[in-house]
Amino acid sequence: QTWAGGKGSLVATIPAVGYQEPTCSGVTCSNITVSQVSEGHYVYEHRPYYCYESFRIELSGPGTMTITHFETEHYYDSLMVGDTRLSGNLTRRLPIDLELPSGQVTIRWVSDESIASNGWRFEVKQDGAIAKATIASTEIEGPGFVIYPAYSKNEFAAASAFALVSDWTAEMGGVSPAFVPEAVSFNGTYEGGLLDGLLEVTEAPFASTGNVDFYEVCLALASGLCIEGSTWTISVANSSDANREVSQELEAAQVPEGAVMFAARAGNAMGTTWGFAGLPLEELARRRLDQQQQQEQQEVEEELLRQMPPPLLPTRDGDRDLSVRIEHVEPIPFQRGQGRSETLIWMEEQEAEPHPCVRTAVTIPSFDVSKAGDPAAHAAVVEAFHSSLPPNTAARVIRASAVQYISTHSQDLETGMPRNEQNRQLSTV
């Protein structure tokens, strides 16, 4: 906007992402406690609930939904998140994280005419709630910017918004908010109250133009206030123009009482920025726990592979050698999906075929892997291979190059147990 109130030069455009704030419709909306934590982050709570309730929340994805409390009458009172239905007492499975897909997402709640319970609480975090545009060095033409919703060359002036822009001067004190670091990260270990690793600060886009001389990183309270004796000053001389990052090694740094985060600020001769980039220590602890769980799971999987039954036994049918040879065993970790698990039991090293061969693949339903070494199971594999070969093909040697165990099942959200008998199959190539 110009000083005269007119329209100035176009400085940036931001593609629309179809963001829609959550909106509730239905008889129960007024009974739900809704709080907004930040842009795109909402908390919904309804404890307890009553009979004859219903509502519908419409919002845009992508995003995440985290359920932290859930107790309803099983089956008859339910919360639907897209195609996912939640019902019953899910306390043992909390927290439950659901991915919200791109596009419009619908959350529905309904309770019947009898038996109520303690209700539920969930959080929704939407992506795309904040749109960002980088503006190149531009001469100020007026008091601020006007943002218009637009389609093609048509602007919706009635829905425009005005953002006041004040030039930052030395009299204001500190450093311009434009130079607040984009992020702070820590790559290392956090154990026993000690930090060992590399602390990195990602600079703001224009911070490397001589406006920032150093970065101050500290262990801070929830308010961002630094705790005395836990501050590091990182010179911009350590910055790399390629990745706009500065770093500092930490060795056995003690985390003081009350510290909940790293806080990083930009600084120069005028002081430091008021705003800061934060990294919660809780995230570091959660990352360490995830790594421990992954390591434990890997050890369990490797032990399962070691306990697998011996390879299929050779047998003979007349003058044909129907042995299935295993020349090399290479454990490969489990791959998980929703309601599906796969285990590559073994894989053979590839080698040139000495004779003409026919390659095929077979799947054997309801195969009991624990009995894979039994002659009957081996015969089933051999028969399955023969039935898959082209007509008039005489197979003298059958060699399996890979065996994969596949389990598919659907789970009850309340108990976590399969609704139906587990379906197993053995896939060999």
Disulfide bonds with the S-S distance in Angstrom:
Cys24-Cys29 2.02
Cys218-Cys226 2.02
